[in-house]
Amino acid sequence: MSDLARLIERPRIPLAHLPTPITPVSWDLGAVRLYLKRDDLTGSGLSGNKVRKLEYLIADARARGCDTLVTCGGIQSNHTRATAVAATLCGLRSVVVLSGEEPSELDGNLLLSRLVGADVRIVPAMPSAERHARMLQIAAELEQEGMRPYVMPSGGSSEVGALGYCRAAFELAEQLEADPRGIGCIVHACGSGGTFAGCHIGRELTGLEPRHVAVIIEGTVREWRASLADYINRTANYWDIDLEADPDAIALLDGAGRGYAVNTDEEMDFMVRFARCTGIFLDPVYTGKALYALDRDVRRGVFDPGGNVLFIHTGGMYGLFPRRRGLMEALKRAGG
């Protein structure tokens, strides 16, 4: 059995609607065409890239006899919402630890998490390492209460979670073999690293030709190159794959802007223009920032895609609603 087959054929719980389609969009990107890999269509409540990871994570949780999924994120985390929905679908409990200020009313991802019965624990805003430590403390308390928790890091970005995008790379390879579309690079947002690490390993094992590029939405390119190489190498070692990532060879674009989940007027205006041109919604935390940065760098000549661009739309639409004020201002600037 090949290394790829050994990875993607690990036990998984089918949750996503796969394969997701590749569609052209009517967006002017200069001399190249833009295509979207519609991972925002993986399922209504599960919408986005997180469900691919959860298929393997929940299978692992069941194999370990766990009955409660425990994870963490920001107040409007797509991952924690997807975890809450998937847990309910699979007959499991979910406890989500969210850092930030508790809103005056439920909205977006937080509302959906509450609707499906998640046990939501809101803690003050803190660095991700401290939030992770708080999650581990809560998991230990749950265990003392007789539960069997399965702990997932932010974004589901573990060695097991990475398998979701190893499988996605195999799916992409099959789609592009049937119709290459002149794709020169595959691009997506990078928030916790799991999508990139899985895609990187899957691309190496399938021989997928287009370049693989991530757009960081917080931090610095230098920090992320080191972090992603470490994640890829840990995952390869965990699954006994003969592969080693070189940090200097990891292709990244800088889409951090004003920081995580903070938008510039230009980013919000871009999301409005994109929706009006294509009928497709981007989100303010990941896809909006990432596609804005890609568009900006291609137009400035800073980034040469080497052919048509395939952007993996990782979802996040529910995050639009808590940002209605900023979007309304962008609509006014757009004349509507």
SEBALO-513957 format. One record per residue (C-alpha): residue number from 1; chain; x, y, z. Coordinates in steps of 0.05 Angstrom, whole numbers, plus 5000, padded with zeros to 4 digits. Each point is the difference from the previous one (the first is absolute). Example, Ala and Ser with C-alpha at 12.3 -4.5 7.8 and 13.67 -1.06 7.14 Angstrom:
<rs>
> resi;chain;east;north;up
> 1;A;5246;4910;5156;
> 2;A;5027;5069;4987;
</rs>
This chain:
<rs>
> resi;chain;east;north;up
> 1;A;5000;5000;5000;
> 2;A;5027;5069;4982;
> 3;A;5013;5053;5053;
> 4;A;4942;5041;4973;
> 5;A;4951;4943;5002;
> 6;A;5023;4982;5070;
> 7;A;4986;5071;5023;
> 8;A;4934;5016;4966;
> 9;A;4970;4931;5013;
> 10;A;5006;5009;5075;
> 11;A;4933;4993;5035;
> 12;A;4956;5061;4989;
> 13;A;4928;5020;5012;
> 14;A;4970;5024;4934;
> 15;A;4970;5069;5014;
> 16;A;5018;5045;4942;
> 17;A;4967;5003;4932;
> 18;A;5058;4978;4956;
> 19;A;5030;5011;4952;
> 20;A;4990;5075;5001;
> 21;A;4997;5032;4931;
> 22;A;5051;5044;4965;
> 23;A;4965;5059;4968;
> 24;A;5024;5059;4959;
> 25;A;4979;5069;5025;
> 26;A;4989;5064;4963;
> 27;A;5054;5039;5035;
> 28;A;5053;5041;4962;
> 29;A;5068;4976;5023;
> 30;A;5039;5029;4942;
> 31;A;5027;4950;4950;
> 32;A;4981;4939;5041;
> 33;A;4934;4968;5019;
> 34;A;4976;4988;5070;
> 35;A;4969;4933;5020;
> 36;A;4971;4983;5068;
> 37;A;5003;4932;5034;
> 38;A;4933;5005;5035;
> 39;A;5016;4972;5069;
> 40;A;4948;5049;5026;
> 41;A;4950;4948;4973;
> 42;A;5021;4942;5045;
> 43;A;4932;5004;5036;
> 44;A;4953;5053;5026;
> 45;A;5014;4999;5075;
> 46;A;5070;4972;4990;
> 47;A;5018;5048;4944;
> 48;A;5074;5009;4987;
> 49;A;5067;4965;5005;
> 50;A;4994;4979;5073;
> 51;A;4954;4942;4985;
> 52;A;5053;4964;4959;
> 53;A;5044;4999;5062;
> 54;A;4942;4981;5045;
> 55;A;4986;4937;4960;
> 56;A;5066;4971;5023;
> 57;A;5000;5032;5069;
> 58;A;4932;4973;5019;
> 59;A;5019;4931;4975;
> 60;A;5061;5003;5044;
> 61;A;4958;5024;5059;
> 62;A;4953;4941;4993;
> 63;A;5058;4951;4993;
> 64;A;5026;5026;5067;
> 65;A;4932;4992;5034;
> 66;A;4989;5075;5009;
> 67;A;4931;5030;5009;
> 68;A;5014;5075;5001;
> 69;A;5036;5043;4949;
> 70;A;5039;5057;5031;
> 71;A;5031;5056;4959;
> 72;A;5014;5074;5000;
> 73;A;5000;5063;4957;
> 74;A;4979;5072;4997;
> 75;A;4929;5024;5014;
> 76;A;4979;4991;4927;
> 77;A;5043;4938;4986;
> 78;A;4978;4960;4939;
> 79;A;5035;4939;5027;
> 80;A;4964;4999;5067;
> 81;A;4933;5008;4965;
> 82;A;5015;4944;4952;
> 83;A;5023;4957;5059;
> 84;A;4936;5014;5038;
> 85;A;4957;4982;4940;
> 86;A;5040;4937;4983;
> 87;A;4998;4977;5073;
> 88;A;4924;5005;5001;
> 89;A;4995;4963;4933;
> 90;A;5043;4944;5028;
> 91;A;4966;4995;5068;
> 92;A;5057;5030;5039;
> 93;A;5004;5058;5049;
> 94;A;5041;5062;4984;
> 95;A;5034;5050;5045;
> 96;A;5029;5061;4965;
> 97;A;5046;5050;5033;
> 98;A;4995;5069;4968;
> 99;A;5046;5058;5017;
> 100;A;4976;5071;4994;
> 101;A;4945;5046;5023;
> 102;A;4931;4968;5008;
> 103;A;4953;5036;4952;
> 104;A;4936;5032;5024;
> 105;A;4960;4955;4953;
> 106;A;5012;4933;4966;
> 107;A;5020;5004;4927;
> 108;A;5038;4964;4945;
> 109;A;5040;4938;5019;
> 110;A;4987;5011;5074;
> 111;A;4925;4997;4990;
> 112;A;5005;4936;4959;
> 113;A;5044;4967;5052;
> 114;A;4949;5016;5054;
> 115;A;4943;4975;4956;
> 116;A;5030;4930;4993;
> 117;A;5012;4995;5075;
> 118;A;5074;5014;5008;
> 119;A;5025;5014;5070;
> 120;A;5031;5068;4986;
> 121;A;5053;5026;5048;
> 122;A;5020;5072;4987;
> 123;A;5066;5023;5029;
> 124;A;5035;5068;4996;
> 125;A;5040;5017;4938;
> 126;A;5069;4968;5007;
> 127;A;5058;4974;4957;
> 128;A;4985;4934;4964;
> 129;A;5049;4962;5044;
> 130;A;4964;5023;5063;
> 131;A;4933;4983;4970;
> 132;A;5025;4930;4983;
> 133;A;5024;4991;5072;
> 134;A;4932;5022;5026;
> 135;A;4967;4949;4954;
> 136;A;5044;4945;5027;
> 137;A;4981;5020;5071;
> 138;A;4926;4997;4982;
> 139;A;5010;4932;4967;
> 140;A;5032;4974;5064;
> 141;A;4941;5026;5040;
> 142;A;4952;4964;4953;
> 143;A;5039;4936;5009;
> 144;A;4993;5006;5076;
> 145;A;4925;5007;4990;
> 146;A;4998;4933;4964;
> 147;A;5002;5022;4927;
> 148;A;5049;4974;4949;
> 149;A;5025;5062;4964;
> 150;A;5036;5001;4933;
> 151;A;5041;5064;4995;
> 152;A;5012;5035;4934;
> 153;A;5045;5061;4991;
> 154;A;4974;5063;4968;
> 155;A;4978;4988;4928;
> 156;A;5004;4925;5010;
> 157;A;5072;5007;4978;
> 158;A;5032;4937;5027;
> 159;A;5037;4943;4966;
> 160;A;4933;4964;4994;
> 161;A;4963;5062;4975;
> 162;A;5051;5010;4945;
> 163;A;4975;4937;4966;
> 164;A;4938;5038;4978;
> 165;A;5040;5041;4951;
> 166;A;5046;4943;4980;
> 167;A;4935;4970;4974;
> 168;A;4980;5067;4969;
> 169;A;5066;5002;4962;
> 170;A;4984;4931;4972;
> 171;A;4931;5025;4980;
> 172;A;5031;5061;4966;
> 173;A;5051;4957;4963;
> 174;A;4944;4959;4971;
> 175;A;4960;5061;4980;
> 176;A;5059;5035;4967;
> 177;A;5022;4937;4964;
> 178;A;4931;4998;4968;
> 179;A;5002;5074;4983;
> 180;A;5065;5038;5015;
> 181;A;4969;5069;4985;
> 182;A;5069;5030;4993;
> 183;A;5007;5005;5076;
> 184;A;5068;5028;5020;
> 185;A;4989;5005;5075;
> 186;A;4954;4977;5056;
> 187;A;4987;5053;5053;
> 188;A;4963;5002;5066;
> 189;A;4998;5038;5066;
> 190;A;5043;4977;5057;
> 191;A;4974;5008;5071;
> 192;A;5022;4940;5042;
> 193;A;5041;4962;4948;
> 194;A;4962;4935;4993;
> 195;A;4974;5013;4930;
> 196;A;5070;5019;4976;
> 197;A;5035;4942;5034;
> 198;A;4951;4949;4973;
> 199;A;5001;5029;4930;
> 200;A;5076;5003;5000;
> 201;A;5007;4927;5018;
> 202;A;4945;4979;4953;
> 203;A;5030;5040;4943;
> 204;A;5068;4967;5011;
> 205;A;4970;4931;5001;
> 206;A;4954;5010;4939;
> 207;A;5050;5038;4958;
> 208;A;4950;5057;4992;
> 209;A;5036;5050;4955;
> 210;A;4972;5069;5014;
> 211;A;5037;5041;5051;
> 212;A;4970;5001;5070;
> 213;A;4994;5068;5032;
> 214;A;4969;5022;5066;
> 215;A;4978;5070;5020;
> 216;A;5013;5014;5074;
> 217;A;4944;5038;5035;
> 218;A;5040;5016;5063;
> 219;A;5073;5001;5023;
> 220;A;5060;5005;4954;
> 221;A;5024;4960;4940;
> 222;A;5064;4982;5036;
> 223;A;4964;4973;5061;
> 224;A;4951;4960;4957;
> 225;A;5054;4969;4957;
> 226;A;5033;4970;5061;
> 227;A;4934;4980;5032;
> 228;A;4972;4967;4937;
> 229;A;5065;4962;4986;
> 230;A;4999;4974;5072;
> 231;A;4926;4979;4994;
> 232;A;5013;4964;4934;
> 233;A;5061;4964;5027;
> 234;A;4964;4980;5065;
> 235;A;4942;4973;4959;
> 236;A;5045;4962;4952;
> 237;A;5038;4970;5059;
> 238;A;4935;4982;5036;
> 239;A;4975;4961;4939;
> 240;A;5068;4972;4982;
> 241;A;5005;5037;4934;
> 242;A;5069;5012;4970;
> 243;A;4991;5075;4988;
> 244;A;5033;5062;5027;
> 245;A;4978;5072;4988;
> 246;A;5050;5056;4988;
> 247;A;4975;5065;5032;
> 248;A;5033;5041;4945;
> 249;A;4961;4962;4946;
> 250;A;4932;5015;5031;
> 251;A;4963;5051;4957;
> 252;A;4961;5052;5039;
> 253;A;4966;5066;4986;
> 254;A;4988;5052;5055;
> 255;A;4926;5013;5011;
> 256;A;5005;5016;5075;
> 257;A;4981;5073;4990;
> 258;A;4979;5029;5067;
> 259;A;5001;4931;5033;
> 260;A;4956;4940;5015;
> 261;A;4926;5014;4989;
> 262;A;5013;5075;4991;
> 263;A;4984;5029;4931;
> 264;A;5021;5060;4961;
> 265;A;4950;5040;4959;
> 266;A;5034;4973;4937;
> 267;A;4988;4928;5021;
> 268;A;4927;5013;5015;
> 269;A;4991;5038;4934;
> 270;A;5032;4942;4964;
> 271;A;4951;4950;5031;
> 272;A;4941;5043;4977;
> 273;A;5027;5006;4929;
> 274;A;5014;4925;4996;
> 275;A;4930;4983;5023;
> 276;A;4970;5048;4949;
> 277;A;5042;4973;4943;
> 278;A;4996;4925;5015;
> 279;A;4940;4988;5046;
> 280;A;5048;4965;5048;
> 281;A;5011;5022;5072;
> 282;A;5069;5005;5033;
> 283;A;5009;5005;5075;
> 284;A;5036;5056;5037;
> 285;A;5049;4956;5039;
> 286;A;5029;4952;4949;
> 287;A;4977;4998;4927;
> 288;A;4987;5075;4994;
> 289;A;5068;5020;5027;
> 290;A;5036;4945;4960;
> 291;A;4968;5012;4933;
> 292;A;5007;5075;5008;
> 293;A;5075;4991;5013;
> 294;A;5007;4953;4940;
> 295;A;4963;5048;4954;
> 296;A;5042;5059;5025;
> 297;A;5066;4964;4990;
> 298;A;4983;4974;4931;
> 299;A;4978;5070;4977;
> 300;A;5063;5032;5028;
> 301;A;5044;4949;4966;
> 302;A;5026;4977;5068;
> 303;A;4976;4929;4989;
> 304;A;5002;4961;4935;
> 305;A;4949;4943;5004;
> 306;A;5033;4964;4941;
> 307;A;4932;4985;4968;
> 308;A;4928;5001;5021;
> 309;A;4985;5002;5075;
> 310;A;4961;4948;5040;
> 311;A;4978;5031;5066;
> 312;A;4973;4951;5052;
> 313;A;4939;5034;5029;
> 314;A;5002;4975;5072;
> 315;A;4932;5028;5021;
> 316;A;4986;5046;5059;
> 317;A;4936;5033;4975;
> 318;A;4967;5000;5069;
> 319;A;5055;5049;5022;
> 320;A;4969;5053;4955;
> 321;A;4941;5013;5044;
> 322;A;5036;5026;5063;
> 323;A;5037;5048;4952;
> 324;A;4937;5030;4972;
> 325;A;5020;5070;5022;
> 326;A;5066;5000;4962;
> 327;A;4965;4969;4940;
> 328;A;4946;5053;5000;
> 329;A;5054;5054;4999;
> 330;A;5033;4964;4942;
> 331;A;4933;4997;4964;
> 332;A;4992;5075;5009;
> 333;A;5069;5012;4970;
> 334;A;4979;4956;4942;
> 335;A;4938;5042;4989;
> 336;A;4948;4952;5027;
</rs>
